[in-house]
Amino acid sequence: MPDSSIAAPAPPRAPRAQALRPLTELLASMRFAIALLTVICIASVIGTVMKQHEPVNNYVNQFGPFWAELFLALKLNAVYSAWWFLLILAFLVISTSLCIARHTPKYLADIRNYKENIREKSLQAFGMKASGALAGEAPQAAAQRIGELLVRRGWKVRVQERPGAAGAGFMVAAKAGAANKIGYIAAHSAIVLICLGGLLDGDLIVRAQMLLGGKTPYTGGGLISEVAPEHWLSPNNPTFRGNLVVSEGTQSSTAVLSQSDGLLLQELPFTVELKKFIVEHYSTGMPKLFASEIVVHDKETGAATPARIEVNHPFNYRGVEIYQSSFDDGGSQVRLRARPLVPGAAPFDIEGVIGGSAQLAAGKLPEAMTLEFSALRVLNVENMGEEGNTSGADVRRVDLRGSIESRLGAGNKTVTRRELRNVGPSISYKLRDAAGQAREFNNYMLPIDMGDGQLPVYLLGVRETPAEPFRYLRVPIDSEGGMEGFLRLRLALADPLLREAAVRRYAAMAVDASRPDLAEQLAISATRALALFAGTEVDARGRGNGGLQAVSQFIESNVPEAERERAGEVLVRILNGALFELAQLTRTQAGLAPLPLDEGTRSFMAQAVLSLSDAQAYPAPVVLELADFNQVQASVFQVARAPGKNVVYLGCALLILGVFAMLYVRDRRLWVWLAPQGGGAQATMAMSSNRKALDNGREFAQLTTHILGTPVDGGSPR
């Protein structure tokens, strides 16, 4: 009876496996990996061009509110810790891992396989082939000889015997350069290791603690001891990278991890004590070395370990690297002296600590304000050469030449002189009004020689926001070497009685006593000029800004265009004369000798007129100068626990080896078929390589000569 049974059909593939297969194919494809690498490259360019972890106001000032809000929403201000960047790295790891999982078994099998089962006729299809008779040599003996020859030349050989009607034939299969396949595996594994190391040492684990452990960034202020536990990370945190600030003579064990939306505090398993901060300078004042002598106190054992940390010479303690990042002020004590610029402000001294603040009552200033001590810099190295020292800019300075030249090509550039010079200490502070608006000031405490034959000047800087550069008011030194002469003149300019007295003196000295009518007319003009310059009189358009700008606007509004140049010269000459007499009055009130009529006085008055004009734009009632200080240095360390560092190093080593193997190691295969013929053997040989190169032809020609005994010309024997 015939067998009527029917073979059972193969079980259908699971629907889930069928659904996941296209996704797996996509993740493991080369085009997907290239797309991920492209996005990573674009993100890296953005992270390089756009400043990272800047205050929000900086982005608003630079890009505007709309684009700043968009950039912050996309986390472009913290690209390398953004969730989408970490997600792309994770997908790249998955994609490369799937690619390795798919191809590694095939490559390993190909490395083990000698392909000795290839047919004789297939050898005729190779580009590098040759044949010849081996007289007097049996196939078996020839196979043994050829195998030993290839082994000596670095080949791995396998011999296969094939029975036949005319006698047994032998296939000699050899391979060399199998490390080329290992190079592929090593290079792709290196990408996975480097990405994993980057994920481990990045913000991935910290963000996981924020997501799963209830940790949140801290956005407030105050003492560290008052910060809630949800803003602290455990000392056992496996990976972190933050900053540790330690002042001389103090200890700290809390690192600060900057996040895009706040700060996280990392408790260290040890305490760092800064014994001494060392800084050495070049002759120009530029720092050439800064280092820290520290003592590390272990919290568990109490052991104290001294160490010295320099730039590029970190100290490792219990798996935590301590780097010398920079240095800062550690809470220097300063004493400032207030110099009034406007009526209603009184001179006073005030003491404080850098980083602290003090309240200024309304009795000292026209209105109550808060003084914030920002920074003390004992050394300031500035370029005083021909490149243009921007720190000497006037408050209203517009660098027209620089603006034009910045838009010209390289052919317009000329070689300029650089002169680095230490210009002495400076103090930075903020004055915050009752509404909370603050302006930042930066004042140099020593007069600076700006060159060009000018008197040395004090530089008083101001800016509205941290994103702006400082604009500087130049205050000339007086005959006593200080700024008191200018400050007396500034206050006297705001006093109507002193202006009137100065006008009378000027009119009496400039006009002969026999011409009282001319003296009266000159006094009227001088009174108007001083009032305009002081900003107490508005012009025809209702403007009363003061300074030379107000005088110029007055002339434009009241003098015909054809006579403006001459009227301007006359009015400026009258203004200079009245201001000189005003300066003489202030010196008389101060008990000082009158200014002599010499070149020094003319230079002082010329600069003083410009400075008085610019002082109209100085937005503070007082100037605070540094009277005394006690500097305290602080070291800024970067502390990092980076377990992924060794993983990245291993990945880099594998990447170098893998790329070297893929580029410089040729995977070659050689087959020699030996068939019995008469009393000898007929040899047919062929070779293949994964890369076309001139060395392939030369190597095959040499092998042909040694195996067949026949020299072959050219790179591709036939």
C-alpha positions, 0 to 999 in steps of 0.5 A: 500500500503506498505511503499516503502520509504527508510531510508536516509543514514547517512551523510558521515564523513567529509574528513578533520575529517577523515584525522585529526583523525589518527593525533589526535590519534597519538598526544594523544597516550601514546607512543608519550608522552613517546617518547617526554619525552625521547627526553627531558630527553636526551636534559636535560642530554646534557644541564647538561654535556655540558657547556651552553652559552660559547664563540664559541672559547671554543667549538672549542678548546674543540671539534674541528672545525667540532663538534663545528660547528655541536653542534652550528648548533643544538643549543646544546650550548643553549639547553633550549632555542633552537627552537627544545626544545621549540617545543618538550615542545609545542608538549608535552603540546598538547599531554597531553592536548588531552589525558586529553580531551579524558579521562576526560569526561569518568572519570568524568562520571565514578565518577558520575556513581554508576553502580547500573544496574549491574545484579545479575548473574554478581556478581558471576564473581567477585573475592571478593564475598559472599552470605548469608541469612538475616533471619527476615529482609525484603529486603527493611529494609536490604537495608536501614540498609546496606546503612546507614552502608556503609555511616558511613564507608565513602562510597557513596551509591545509592539504586535501587528497582527492581520489581519481581514476588516474590516481590521487590528486592533491589540493593545497589551500593556503591563506595569509592576512586573516588579521584583516577580518580581525581588524574589521571586528576590532574597529567596530568594537572600538566604536562601541567601547568609545561610545560606551565610555563616553556614556559612562563618563557623561551625564547618563548615570547622573540623569538616570539618578535624576529620573529614577532617584528623585534628584533635582538641580538646585537653582537657589543660593545660600549655604551648602549645609542648607541645601536639601538632600534631593540636590545631593549625589552620593559619595558612591556615585560611580561617575561624575565630573565637577568643580571644587573650589578651595580657598587657602587655609580651608577645606572642602569636600563638595564638588559642583556639577553644572547642569543646564537648569541648575546645579547638583552637589557631589559629596566626595569621599575625602576632603581637600585642604589647600595649604598654598597656592603658587603662581609664577609669572613671566616678565610681562606679568603673564602666568607661566605656572600655577600649582596647588599644595594640598592635603587630602583627608580620607573620611573613612580612615582619617589618613592625610595624604600631601600632594602637589597638583599642577596643570597637566599633572593631576593627582589620583586618590581612590579612583578620583582624579583631581586636576588643577583647572584654574584659580580664583579669589578665595574671599579677599578682604578689601577696603574701598573708598568712595569718591563722589561724582555728583552732588548728594553723594558723600565720600566714605570708606567701606570694607567687604569680602569678595563674593559678599555684599553691603548695603549703602544707605541713602545718606551716602548716595542719592538713593539706597543701593546694594554694593556687591564685591565681584572680583579683585585682580592684583595683576592685569596684563594688557596689550598696550601696543598698536593693536588698539587697547580696548580697555582704554575705550571711552564710555561713548567710544565708537571704534569706527576704524576697527569696525571698518577694518574688521569687515575688510579682507586679509589683504588689508591687515598690517603687522601690528606691535604687541606690548604686554604690560602689567597695569596693576590691580583692579577691583570689580563690583556691582551697584544694584538699585532698589528695583534689582537692576545692577551695573558692573564696574571695573576700576584700575587703581593705578594710572595707565600710560596710554602713549601718544604723549598723553597724560596717564589716566585712570580707567573706570569701566562700566557695562550693563550686562555680562555679555557686553565688553567694558566701556572705560572712562578716562580720568587724567591725573592731576599735578599731585598724581591722583584723580582728586583734581578731576573729581573736584572739577566734576563736582564744581561743574554741577554747582551754579555758584561756582560756575558763576564765579568762574565765569566772572573770573574768565570774563574779567581776565579775557576782556579789557576792563574798559569794555564792560559791555563786551565783558558782560556779553562774554559772561553770558556766552560763557554762562550758557556754554557751562550750563549746556556742558553741565547738562543743566540747560536744555537746547531748542529741542528740549535736550539736556544731555550735557557734555560736548554733544549738548554744545554741538546740538545747541550750535546746530539748532541756533547757528546757520550752517555756514557759520557753525564751524566758526561759532563752534571754535569760539564757543569751545574756546570760551568753554575751555577758558571758563573750565580752566578758571573753574579748576583754579577755583577748586584748587583755591578752595582745597588750599592748593596753589593755582595751576601754572600755565605750562604744557602739563596744565594744557594736557590736563585740561584738554583731557579733562574736558573730554573726560567731563563730557564722557562722565555725563554717561557714567551711570553711578554717583560715586567712583569706588577705588581700592584703598587696601586689600588682603588677598586670599587665593583659591584653587579651582579643581576639576574632580572626576571619577571616570570609569569609562576612561579605561574603556575609551583607552581600550577602544582607542587602542582597538581602533588603531589596531583595527584601522591598521589591519584593514588598511595595511593587511591584505587577506590572500588566498592561494590554491595549488591543484596537483594532478598526476600526469605521466611520471610527474604532476600537473600543477594549476595555481591561483591566488585572490586578495581582498584588495587590488595592489601591485604587491599581489602580482609581484608576490604571485610571480615569486610564488609561481617561480618557487612552486612551478620553477618557471619565472613569470613576467608581469603582475598577473601571470597567465 
